Amino acid sequence: MASVDERIAFAEANIKDKSGKRFSVKGRDWIRDEFYTPVDGWKTWPASEDNPLCDACATLANQIHETRQQAREAFAGKCTGGECKGLTVQPVLITVLCLPRRSGKTFNTAAFALSLLLQEKHKRIAFICSSEDQMRALVRENHSTIIEQNKKMKAALQVFEHRGEIRCAKTKSMFEGMSTSHGSITGRGRTHVIVDEARDVPARSMMSLLPSVYESNGVQCPRGHVQSPNTLEAPTHCPVCRSELEPWYGRILLMSSAGIIEGTGGEKDWFPELVEHLRANPQPNVHLYESQQIINPDVSEVITNTVETVFGSLESTRSYVAVEVGNQFTRKGENLLVKPQIDAVVDTKLRNRLECDAPCVAFLDTSKSNDLTSLVIVSEVAERQADPWGFIQVERIDIWDPKKLPGGVINPAEVLDHLDTVIPLYPNMKALRVDSRVMPWAIALVKKVKRERTYGRIIDGWNKGKAERKSSWALLHQRILSKTIAIPNNATLRKELLNVRRITDLDGQMDIRDGTNRKVRHVDVAEALSVCCYLAHLESLQSRTSLAATIQDTRARDILKSLYRPVRDSIDLDKF
């Protein structure tokens, strides 16, 4: 059984693309970490989902390893006990890659498949495309061409291009290129099923593929001496080297870029639904890797940025830009913001400030174990705009990710200590609001600060409803479009803003959803920023009202002074 290093070494030595460029993982770490390792790999997973993990196990959970033995050794003897039940090892049966176009998915898959054919015994690989023409083109350009360029591979492999087959007599392994219309797609068992551009494969065809790996399991020698099917008589140790035999399973690889969601529950909406489900519900036997960033160093950022800037500004094409360049699942016309609009308000010089004397507002978005807890502080920049709070900028973004914290939950005491450190350094803070809608610890925090802290006068809970949320997002949207806000180059905030989708609710009004999970909103940092825009708006109204009242009072005094004729010189008009 070849290791990941051996597969990569084989590919680097023998694989060239159709232009003659050699396969390389340089600048492409995802090939090793997110593709080659998990596709035949093993995952460490909590032995019990009902018990909290100790710190050691929490750090080691959800890691991918090449072999079961390596996964076992990674956490052996490190559990500190208590309520923690430790970790177990699970095979990664399904690997899902959701990557931008031109990431090299198909070429890297060809390198992987050819290494399997030549380095592994008795492998049966099914490579699925959405059409017969696409299948033949991909096999010809990404497999046959590679083989023709290498004398050793040409001698070792038989290519039947007309039916998309490649066979290796020495290893008795076989590659089959197939389309979803192929009559035998539900036929004989396979050890690997690879689906290219899965978003274009109908759901029914996809589900007909999966049974082909059901019976592909058994035991094998980690050194590649023997491989036995899953029978009662299967040995426990290799008869050649006496190594303990490891389980083997059929594996599934699903690859695709994002796409336009039909929204009708149609045959091609299953892939975005799958990605959305896995984001919200990680599985022990599934590995998901997705990226909205360019991961191919050969792709020109100058070109992609130009495409985003020009076509992302057009209402008729912005949805397609989000899909094809930003790798975002979207429905036509539902993007709230596109990358050029966000880039236009990013100030790369902004950093988290330790202190600030300008008028400020802040919002603490709270969570427990799934979403982020985030503190966003926004200040008025008076010199950029004549109107009160006409221009604002983000002064701080602090994020607590429960998945990276001990026990996987937010520690309220830690959040309170942070507030005690930061808020007094913002002496002109006008309002600090805490999301207290569903978090009991947030309600308790507000009460404690009100009662025991000097800054208690500015804090209050935030339990507003749909109307305020819609207004908050509308204000943030308006500020970004009008460029009256400056935000830092914060990766989490930018990603969330790109993922926001607008929908029309039952009242015909605009509402927002997270593009990664339309059923709920997980845009936590962006949500906090939107509420800060709402608070800034309230401060602006209050400032305008106070200014108007002052002007009105001054004018009234001037009129009274001009009309009043004192009869005594001793009357003080200022006390009138």
C-alpha positions in Angstrom: 0.0 0.0 0.0 1.6 3.2 -1.2 1.9 6.1 1.3 0.9 9.7 0.4 4.5 10.6 0.1 5.1 7.8 -2.4 2.0 8.8 -4.4 3.2 12.4 -4.6 6.8 11.3 -5.4 5.4 9.1 -8.2 3.3 12.0 -9.6 6.1 14.5 -9.4 8.5 12.1 -11.3 6.1 10.9 -14.0 3.1 13.2 -14.4 3.0 16.2 -16.8 -0.1 18.1 -17.9 -1.0 18.5 -21.6 1.3 21.6 -21.8 4.2 19.6 -20.5 4.3 21.2 -17.0 5.2 18.7 -14.2 2.9 17.9 -11.4 3.9 19.7 -8.2 2.5 20.3 -4.7 4.6 23.4 -4.2 2.3 26.2 -3.3 -0.5 23.7 -3.3 -0.5 22.2 0.2 -4.2 21.4 -0.1 -3.4 18.5 -2.5 -1.6 16.6 0.3 -3.6 17.8 3.3 -7.2 18.0 1.9 -7.1 15.5 -1.0 -4.5 12.8 -1.0 -4.4 12.2 2.7 -8.2 12.1 3.5 -9.3 10.3 0.4 -7.9 7.0 1.7 -7.4 8.3 5.3 -8.7 8.1 8.8 -10.1 10.7 11.2 -9.9 11.0 15.0 -13.4 11.6 16.4 -15.0 11.8 19.9 -15.9 8.4 21.2 -19.0 10.0 22.8 -20.9 13.0 21.6 -22.7 13.3 24.9 -19.7 13.9 27.0 -17.3 17.0 26.8 -13.8 16.4 25.6 -10.7 17.1 27.8 -8.3 19.8 26.5 -5.9 17.2 25.0 -8.7 15.3 23.1 -10.3 18.6 22.0 -7.0 19.6 20.4 -6.6 16.2 18.6 -10.2 15.7 17.5 -11.2 15.9 13.8 -7.6 15.4 12.5 -6.9 13.4 9.4 -4.2 10.7 9.3 -2.9 8.4 6.5 -3.4 5.2 8.4 -5.5 3.9 11.3 -2.3 3.1 13.2 -1.0 6.7 12.8 -4.4 8.0 14.0 -4.3 5.7 17.1 -0.8 6.8 17.9 -1.7 10.5 17.7 -3.9 10.4 20.8 -2.7 7.3 22.6 -2.3 8.0 26.4 -3.1 11.7 26.1 -6.6 11.8 27.4 -6.8 13.3 30.9 -10.0 11.5 31.7 -12.8 13.0 33.8 -16.1 13.1 31.8 -14.1 12.7 28.6 -14.6 9.4 26.9 -11.6 9.8 24.7 -11.3 9.5 20.9 -11.9 6.9 18.3 -10.7 6.3 14.8 -13.0 6.5 11.8 -12.4 5.8 8.1 -13.0 8.8 5.8 -15.4 7.2 3.4 -16.5 10.4 1.6 -14.2 13.3 0.7 -15.9 16.5 -0.6 -13.9 19.1 -2.4 -15.7 22.4 -3.2 -13.1 24.5 -4.9 -13.0 27.4 -7.4 -12.6 26.8 -11.1 -9.0 26.4 -12.4 -7.9 24.9 -9.1 -6.5 21.8 -10.8 -9.1 19.4 -9.4 -9.3 17.2 -12.6 -5.5 17.1 -13.3 -4.7 16.3 -9.6 -7.3 13.6 -9.7 -5.7 12.1 -12.8 -2.4 12.0 -11.1 -4.0 10.3 -8.1 -5.8 7.7 -10.3 -2.7 6.9 -12.2 -0.7 6.4 -9.0 -3.4 4.0 -7.7 -3.3 2.0 -11.0 0.5 1.6 -10.9 1.1 1.4 -7.2 -1.9 -0.5 -5.7 -3.3 -3.9 -6.5 -6.9 -4.8 -7.4 -8.2 -1.2 -7.5 -11.3 -0.4 -9.5 -11.7 3.3 -10.1 -14.9 4.8 -11.5 -14.5 8.4 -12.8 -17.9 10.0 -13.4 -18.8 12.9 -15.5 -22.1 14.5 -16.4 -21.9 13.7 -20.1 -20.3 11.2 -22.5 -18.5 13.9 -24.4 -17.1 15.4 -21.3 -15.9 12.1 -20.1 -14.1 11.2 -23.3 -12.5 14.7 -23.4 -11.3 14.5 -19.8 -9.9 11.0 -20.2 -8.1 12.0 -23.4 -6.7 15.3 -22.1 -5.9 14.4 -18.5 -5.1 10.7 -18.7 -4.2 9.5 -22.2 -2.0 12.5 -22.9 -0.1 12.0 -19.7 0.4 8.3 -20.4 1.6 9.0 -24.0 4.3 11.4 -22.6 5.8 8.7 -20.3 7.5 5.6 -21.7 7.2 3.6 -18.5 3.5 4.3 -18.1 2.8 3.7 -21.8 4.4 0.3 -21.5 2.6 -0.6 -18.2 -0.9 0.6 -19.1 -3.5 -0.3 -21.7 -5.6 2.6 -22.8 -9.0 2.1 -24.4 -9.8 5.7 -25.1 -13.1 5.0 -27.0 -14.7 3.6 -23.9 -12.7 5.5 -21.3 -10.8 2.5 -19.8 -7.3 2.2 -18.5 -5.9 -1.2 -17.3 -2.7 -2.2 -15.6 -1.9 -5.9 -16.1 0.8 -6.0 -13.3 -1.4 -4.6 -10.5 -4.7 -5.9 -12.0 -6.2 -2.4 -11.3 -8.6 -0.7 -13.6 -9.9 2.9 -14.3 -13.3 3.5 -15.9 -14.4 6.8 -17.3 -18.2 6.9 -17.2 -21.0 9.4 -17.8 -24.2 9.5 -15.8 -26.0 8.1 -18.8 -23.8 5.0 -18.8 -26.0 1.9 -18.8 -23.8 0.0 -16.3 -23.3 2.8 -13.9 -24.9 0.8 -11.1 -22.9 -2.4 -12.0 -19.9 -4.1 -10.5 -18.2 -3.0 -7.3 -15.6 -0.3 -7.2 -12.9 0.6 -4.7 -13.0 4.3 -5.6 -15.9 6.4 -7.1 -14.7 9.9 -8.2 -17.4 12.4 -9.4 -16.1 15.3 -11.4 -18.1 18.6 -11.3 -20.6 17.0 -9.0 -23.0 20.0 -9.1 -23.8 19.0 -12.7 -24.7 15.4 -11.9 -28.4 14.8 -11.2 -29.3 13.6 -7.8 -30.8 10.3 -9.0 -27.7 9.5 -11.0 -25.5 10.3 -8.0 -27.4 8.1 -5.7 -27.2 5.2 -8.2 -23.4 5.4 -8.0 -23.1 4.9 -4.3 -24.1 1.2 -4.1 -21.1 0.3 -6.2 -18.9 0.7 -3.2 -21.2 -1.0 -0.6 -19.4 -4.4 -0.8 -15.9 -3.0 -1.2 -14.5 -3.6 2.2 -12.2 -6.1 4.0 -8.7 -6.3 5.4 -5.3 -5.6 3.9 -1.7 -5.6 4.8 -0.3 -2.1 5.4 2.8 -3.2 3.3 0.6 -4.3 0.4 1.2 -8.0 0.6 -2.4 -9.2 0.8 -5.9 -7.8 0.5 -8.9 -9.9 1.6 -12.6 -9.3 1.2 -14.8 -8.9 4.3 -15.5 -12.5 5.2 -15.7 -14.4 8.4 -12.5 -16.3 7.4 -10.4 -13.2 6.9 -7.1 -13.5 8.6 -6.0 -11.0 11.4 -2.3 -10.9 10.4 -0.5 -10.9 7.1 0.8 -14.4 6.2 3.9 -12.8 4.6 5.2 -10.2 7.1 2.9 -10.9 10.1 1.8 -7.3 10.3 -1.6 -6.7 11.8 -4.1 -6.3 8.9 -6.0 -3.1 8.7 -9.6 -2.6 7.5 -10.1 -1.2 4.0 -13.2 0.3 2.5 -14.5 1.6 -0.8 -14.1 5.4 -0.9 -16.0 8.2 -2.6 -14.6 11.5 -3.9 -16.9 14.3 -4.8 -15.4 17.3 -6.5 -17.0 20.5 -7.8 -17.0 24.2 -7.9 -20.0 26.1 -6.6 -23.0 26.9 -8.8 -26.3 28.7 -9.2 -28.9 27.2 -6.9 -32.1 26.5 -8.7 -34.0 26.8 -5.5 -36.7 24.4 -6.6 -35.4 21.3 -4.9 -34.3 20.2 -8.4 -32.0 17.4 -9.4 -28.9 19.6 -9.3 -29.4 21.2 -5.9 -28.1 18.2 -4.0 -24.5 19.3 -4.0 -24.9 22.8 -2.4 -27.3 21.1 0.1 -24.7 18.5 0.9 -22.0 21.2 1.5 -24.4 23.2 3.6 -25.3 20.2 5.7 -21.6 19.2 6.3 -20.7 22.7 7.3 -23.3 22.7 10.0 -23.0 19.0 10.9 -19.5 17.6 10.6 -19.5 13.8 10.2 -17.0 11.3 11.5 -16.7 9.5 8.1 -16.8 12.6 5.8 -14.1 15.2 5.1 -15.2 18.5 3.6 -12.7 21.0 2.2 -13.9 24.2 0.5 -12.2 27.4 -0.5 -13.4 30.7 -1.9 -9.8 31.9 -2.5 -7.5 31.2 -5.4 -5.5 28.1 -4.5 -3.8 27.6 -7.8 -0.6 29.7 -7.9 -0.7 29.6 -11.7 -3.9 31.6 -11.8 -3.4 35.3 -12.3 -4.9 37.4 -9.5 -4.6 40.5 -11.7 -7.0 38.9 -14.2 -9.4 37.5 -11.6 -9.5 40.8 -9.7 -10.3 42.7 -12.9 -13.1 40.3 -13.8 -14.5 40.7 -10.2 -14.3 44.5 -10.4 -15.8 44.9 -13.8 -18.5 42.2 -14.0 -19.1 42.1 -10.2 -20.4 45.6 -10.5 -23.1 44.7 -13.1 -26.4 43.5 -11.7 -26.8 41.1 -14.7 -23.5 39.3 -14.1 -22.7 39.7 -10.4 -24.3 36.4 -9.4 -22.2 34.5 -12.0 -19.0 36.3 -10.8 -19.8 35.2 -7.2 -20.1 31.6 -8.5 -17.3 31.4 -11.0 -14.7 33.5 -9.3 -15.6 33.5 -5.6 -16.8 29.9 -5.6 -20.0 30.9 -3.7 -23.3 29.0 -4.0 -25.9 31.6 -4.9 -29.2 32.3 -6.5 -29.3 34.9 -9.3 -29.8 38.4 -7.9 -29.6 37.4 -4.2 -26.1 38.6 -3.4 -26.2 41.4 -0.8 -22.6 42.5 -1.6 -19.9 41.5 -4.0 -16.2 41.5 -3.5 -15.4 44.9 -5.3 -17.9 46.7 -3.0 -16.4 45.2 0.1 -12.8 45.8 -1.1 -13.7 49.5 -1.6 -14.3 50.1 2.1 -11.4 48.0 3.4 -8.7 50.0 5.1 -5.6 47.9 5.3 -4.1 50.2 7.9 -6.8 49.6 10.5 -5.8 47.4 13.4 -7.4 46.6 16.7 -6.8 49.8 18.8 -6.0 49.6 22.4 -7.7 52.9 23.2 -9.8 55.5 21.5 -11.1 58.9 22.5 -13.6 59.3 19.7 -17.3 58.7 20.3 -17.9 54.9 19.9 -20.6 52.3 20.0 -20.1 48.6 20.5 -22.0 45.3 20.1 -21.3 41.9 21.7 -22.8 39.0 19.6 -23.1 36.0 21.9 -23.1 32.3 21.5 -22.5 29.0 23.3 -21.0 26.1 21.4 -21.7 26.5 17.6 -21.5 30.1 16.5 -18.8 32.7 17.1 -19.0 35.2 20.0 -17.7 38.6 18.7 -17.2 42.1 20.0 -17.2 44.9 17.4 -16.4 48.5 18.3 -17.1 51.3 15.8 -16.1 55.0 16.2 -17.3 58.3 14.6 -14.7 59.8 12.3 -15.7 63.5 12.5 -13.0 64.8 10.2 -14.3 62.6 7.3 -17.8 63.9 7.3 -19.6 67.1 8.5 -22.7 65.3 9.6 -22.8 63.6 13.0 -21.7 60.0 12.6 -21.7 60.5 8.9 -18.5 58.4 8.6 -17.6 55.5 10.9 -14.8 53.0 11.1 -14.2 49.8 12.9 -11.8 50.2 15.8 -11.8 46.6 17.2 -13.0 43.1 16.3 -12.5 40.4 19.0 -13.7 36.9 18.2 -14.2 33.8 20.5 -14.5 30.5 18.6 -16.1 27.9 20.9 -14.7 25.1 18.7 -11.1 26.2 19.7 -11.9 26.7 23.4 -11.6 24.1 26.2 -14.8 22.0 26.3 -16.0 23.6 23.1 -18.1 26.2 24.8 -17.8 30.0 25.5 -16.4 31.0 28.9 -18.5 34.0 30.1 -15.9 34.9 32.7 -13.2 35.3 30.0 -15.6 37.5 27.9 -16.3 39.7 31.0 -12.5 40.0 31.8 -12.0 41.2 28.2 -14.8 43.8 28.5 -13.3 45.0 31.8 -9.9 45.5 30.1 -11.1 47.1 26.8 -14.2 49.2 27.5 -12.6 51.6 30.1 -10.0 52.5 27.4 -12.8 53.9 25.3 -13.9 56.7 27.6 -16.4 58.2 25.0 -18.3 55.0 24.5 -21.9 55.9 24.0 -23.5 52.5 24.0 -22.5 48.9 24.5 -25.2 46.4 23.7 -25.1 42.7 24.4 -27.1 40.1 22.4 -29.3 38.7 25.2 -32.0 37.0 23.1 -31.2 33.4 23.7 -28.1 33.3 25.9 -28.7 33.2 29.7 -25.0 33.9 30.4 -25.4 37.2 28.4 -28.3 38.3 30.5 -26.3 37.6 33.7 -23.3 39.4 32.3 -25.4 42.6 31.6 -26.8 42.5 35.1 -23.4 42.1 36.7 -21.9 44.9 34.7 -24.8 47.2 35.4 -24.5 46.5 39.1 -20.7 46.3 39.7 -18.9 48.2 36.9 -18.3 51.9 36.4 -19.1 51.5 32.7 -22.5 49.9 33.7 -24.3 53.0 32.6 -23.7 52.4 28.9 -24.4 48.7 28.8 -27.8 47.1 28.1 -29.2 43.9 26.6 -30.2 43.6 23.0 -33.4 41.6 22.3 -34.7 43.4 19.3 -36.7 41.6 16.6 -37.0 41.3 12.8 -37.6 45.0 12.2 -34.4 46.2 13.9 -32.4 43.4 12.3 -33.6 44.4 8.8 -32.9 48.0 9.6 -29.4 47.2 10.8 -28.5 45.3 7.7 -30.0 48.0 5.4 -27.9 50.6 7.2 -24.7 48.5 6.8 -25.5 47.9 3.2 -26.1 51.6 2.6 -22.8 52.5 4.3 -20.8 50.1 2.2 -22.4 51.2 -1.1 -21.9 54.9 -0.1 -18.4 54.2 1.2 -19.2 55.9 4.5 -17.6 53.1 6.6 -14.1 51.7 6.9 -13.5 48.1 7.9 -10.2 46.3 8.6 -8.9 43.5 6.4 -10.3 40.9 8.7 -10.7 37.5 7.0 -13.7 36.4 9.0 -15.6 39.6 8.5 -14.9 39.7 4.8 -15.9 36.1 4.3 -19.2 36.6 6.1 -20.0 39.7 4.2 -19.4 37.8 0.9 -21.7 35.0 2.1 -24.7 37.2 3.0 -27.7 36.6 0.8 -30.8 38.8 0.6 -34.2 37.2 0.5 -37.7 38.4 0.4 -39.8 37.6 3.4 -43.6 37.0 3.6 -44.2 40.7 4.0 -42.3 41.5 0.8 -39.4 43.1 2.7 -35.7 42.3 2.4 -34.2 40.0 4.9 -30.8 38.4 5.0 -29.5 34.8 5.3 -26.1 33.2 5.5 -25.2 31.8 2.1 -23.5 28.8 3.7 -26.7 27.8 5.6 -29.9 29.5 4.5 -31.9 28.1 7.4 -30.1 30.1 10.0 -27.8 33.1 10.2 -24.2 32.3 11.1 -22.7 35.6 10.0 -21.9 36.5 13.5 -19.2 39.2 13.1 -21.1 40.9 10.2 -24.2 40.8 12.3 -22.4 42.6 15.1 -21.2 45.2 12.7 -24.7 45.7 11.3 -26.0 46.4 14.8 -23.2 48.9 15.4 -24.4 50.7 12.2 -27.9 50.8 13.8 -26.5 52.1 17.1 -24.5 54.7 15.2 -27.7 55.8 13.4 -29.4 56.3 16.7 -26.5 58.4 17.9 -26.7 60.4 14.8 -30.4 61.0 15.2 -29.9 62.0 18.8 -27.0 64.3 17.9 -29.1 65.9 15.1 -32.1 66.4 17.5 -29.8 67.9 20.2 -28.2 70.2 17.6 -31.6 71.3 16.2 -32.9 72.0 19.7 -29.8 74.1 20.5 -30.1 76.0 17.3 -33.8 76.6 18.0 -33.1 77.7 21.5 -30.4 80.1 20.3 -32.7 81.6 17.7 -35.5 82.0 20.2 -33.2 83.9 22.6 -32.0 86.2 19.9 -35.6 87.0 18.9 -36.5 87.7 22.6 -33.5 89.9 23.1 -34.4 92.0 20.0 -38.0 92.3 21.1 -37.5 92.8 24.8 -37.1 96.4 26.0 -35.9 96.4 29.6 -37.2 99.1 31.9 -34.4 98.6 34.3 -30.8 98.4 33.6 -30.3 95.8 36.3 -32.2 93.0 34.5 -29.9 90.1 33.4 -31.2 88.8 30.0 -29.2 85.6 30.4 -31.3 84.7 33.4 -34.6 85.7 31.8 
